[in-house]
Amino acid sequence: MTEPDDDIDRLMAIMQAAFDPAYGEAWTRRQVEDALLLGNCFYALIADHGGPPAPGEAASGFYLSRHGVEEEELLLLAVAPQSRRLGLASKLIDHLAQAAARRGAQRLLLEMRRGNPAEILYTNHGFLPIGERPRYYRTPGGDRLDAVTFCREMK
């Protein structure tokens, strides 16, 4: 997947459209830029046609991950609401798994709030729950939500 000059703009547009503000899960542009400056964070964009967006073409989804020793953590994955149900999230997960394997990852990790409907997507891709953090997330309204950690062993 490609990295044209306007990738951060496209990624942020998807994030603003895809994440429900009630949960406070969207990152700021500064958080994304800082993560990418670290050198061990990676991303990919996808268009509605299932491939990388052409320069100037809107992206429909993205992931952001962080590589560590023998593992890669999926930090964010989002698909714009109007582009859901096209299989784009599955393609992004497959792309992440292949790219992470090339970087030496033996497992993929992710963490999400309990009750996130994306859990079905992840379990369909081989992620299994391995831990829980009670009351880990705080919503903008002050509610505390449990986090669940998932792992997918690479084959």
C-alpha positions as CSV (number, residue, x, y, z in Angstrom):
1,M,0.0,0.0,0.0
2,T,1.3,3.4,-0.8
3,E,2.6,6.5,1.1
4,P,1.9,9.6,-1.0
5,D,2.4,13.1,0.6
6,D,-1.2,13.4,1.9
7,D,-1.5,10.1,3.7
8,I,-1.9,11.7,7.2
9,D,-4.7,13.9,5.9
10,R,-6.5,10.9,4.4
11,L,-5.9,8.8,7.6
12,M,-7.3,11.6,9.8
13,A,-10.3,12.0,7.6
14,I,-11.1,8.3,8.0
15,M,-10.5,8.5,11.8
16,Q,-12.8,11.4,12.3
17,A,-15.6,9.7,10.3
18,A,-15.1,6.2,11.7
19,F,-14.7,6.5,15.5
20,D,-17.6,7.3,17.7
21,P,-16.7,10.4,19.8
22,A,-18.6,9.0,22.7
23,Y,-15.7,6.7,23.4
24,G,-12.8,9.0,22.7
25,E,-10.9,6.4,20.7
26,A,-9.8,8.7,17.8
27,W,-6.2,9.9,18.0
28,T,-5.1,13.4,17.3
29,R,-3.0,14.2,14.3
30,R,-0.1,14.9,16.6
31,Q,-0.4,11.5,18.2
32,V,-0.3,9.8,14.8
33,E,2.6,11.9,13.6
34,D,4.6,11.3,16.8
35,A,4.0,7.5,16.5
36,L,5.2,7.5,12.9
37,L,8.3,9.4,13.9
38,L,9.4,6.6,16.2
39,G,10.4,4.4,13.3
40,N,8.8,1.2,14.6
41,C,5.2,2.3,13.7
42,F,3.7,1.4,10.3
43,Y,0.4,2.1,8.5
44,A,-1.4,1.3,5.3
45,L,-4.3,2.9,3.5
46,I,-6.9,1.2,1.4
47,A,-9.5,2.5,-1.1
48,D,-13.0,1.1,-1.9
49,H,-11.6,-1.0,-4.7
50,G,-9.5,-2.9,-2.2
51,G,-6.1,-1.6,-3.2
52,P,-4.0,1.4,-2.2
53,P,-5.5,4.7,-3.1
54,A,-4.0,6.5,-6.0
55,P,-2.4,9.9,-5.4
56,G,-5.2,12.4,-4.8
57,E,-7.8,9.5,-4.3
58,A,-9.7,9.3,-1.0
59,A,-8.8,6.5,1.2
60,S,-11.5,4.3,2.7
61,G,-9.6,2.6,5.6
62,F,-6.3,2.4,7.4
63,Y,-4.4,0.6,10.1
64,L,-1.6,1.8,12.3
65,S,0.7,-0.7,14.0
66,R,3.8,-0.8,16.3
67,H,6.4,-3.4,15.9
68,G,8.3,-4.9,18.9
69,V,10.5,-7.9,19.3
70,E,8.7,-10.8,17.7
71,E,5.3,-9.1,17.9
72,E,3.3,-6.4,16.3
73,E,0.5,-4.4,18.0
74,L,-2.4,-3.2,16.0
75,L,-2.9,0.3,17.4
76,L,-5.8,1.5,15.2
77,L,-7.9,0.1,12.4
78,A,-10.8,2.0,10.8
79,V,-13.0,2.0,7.8
80,A,-15.1,5.0,6.8
81,P,-18.8,4.3,7.5
82,Q,-19.8,4.6,3.9
83,S,-17.2,1.9,2.9
84,R,-18.1,-0.7,5.5
85,R,-19.2,-4.2,4.5
86,L,-16.9,-4.3,1.5
87,G,-14.3,-6.5,3.1
88,L,-11.8,-3.7,3.5
89,A,-11.1,-4.3,7.2
90,S,-10.3,-8.0,6.5
91,K,-7.9,-6.9,3.7
92,L,-6.2,-4.5,6.1
93,I,-5.8,-7.2,8.7
94,D,-4.3,-9.6,6.0
95,H,-2.0,-6.8,4.9
96,L,-0.9,-6.2,8.4
97,A,-0.2,-9.9,9.1
98,Q,1.9,-10.2,6.0
99,A,3.9,-7.0,6.6
100,A,4.4,-7.9,10.3
101,A,5.6,-11.4,9.4
102,R,8.2,-9.8,7.0
103,R,9.3,-7.7,10.0
104,G,9.8,-10.8,12.1
105,A,6.6,-10.8,14.1
106,Q,5.5,-14.1,15.5
107,R,2.3,-12.8,17.0
108,L,-0.1,-9.9,16.5
109,L,-1.6,-8.1,19.5
110,L,-4.5,-5.7,19.9
111,E,-6.5,-4.1,22.7
112,M,-10.0,-2.8,22.6
113,R,-12.8,-1.8,24.8
114,R,-15.1,-4.6,26.0
115,G,-18.3,-4.6,23.8
116,N,-16.6,-3.2,20.7
117,P,-18.5,-4.7,17.8
118,A,-15.2,-5.2,15.9
119,E,-14.5,-8.1,18.2
120,I,-16.3,-10.4,15.7
121,L,-14.0,-9.2,12.9
122,Y,-10.9,-9.9,15.0
123,T,-12.0,-13.3,16.3
124,N,-12.8,-14.3,12.7
125,H,-9.1,-13.5,11.9
126,G,-7.8,-15.8,14.6
127,F,-7.4,-13.3,17.5
128,L,-8.1,-14.8,20.9
129,P,-8.6,-12.9,24.2
130,I,-5.6,-13.3,26.5
131,G,-6.2,-10.6,29.1
132,E,-8.3,-7.9,30.6
133,R,-7.7,-4.5,32.1
134,P,-10.7,-3.6,34.3
135,R,-11.8,0.1,34.0
136,Y,-8.8,0.9,31.7
137,Y,-10.4,3.3,29.3
138,R,-12.0,6.6,30.3
139,T,-14.7,8.0,28.0
140,P,-15.0,11.8,27.4
141,G,-18.0,11.6,29.7
142,G,-15.9,10.1,32.5
143,D,-17.2,6.5,32.3
144,R,-14.7,3.7,32.8
145,L,-14.6,0.8,30.4
146,D,-12.8,-2.5,30.5
147,A,-10.1,-3.3,27.9
148,V,-9.6,-6.8,26.5
149,T,-6.2,-7.8,25.0
150,F,-6.2,-10.2,22.0
151,C,-3.5,-12.2,20.4
152,R,-3.1,-14.0,17.1
153,E,-0.2,-16.3,16.7
154,M,1.4,-16.2,13.3
155,K,1.6,-19.4,11.4
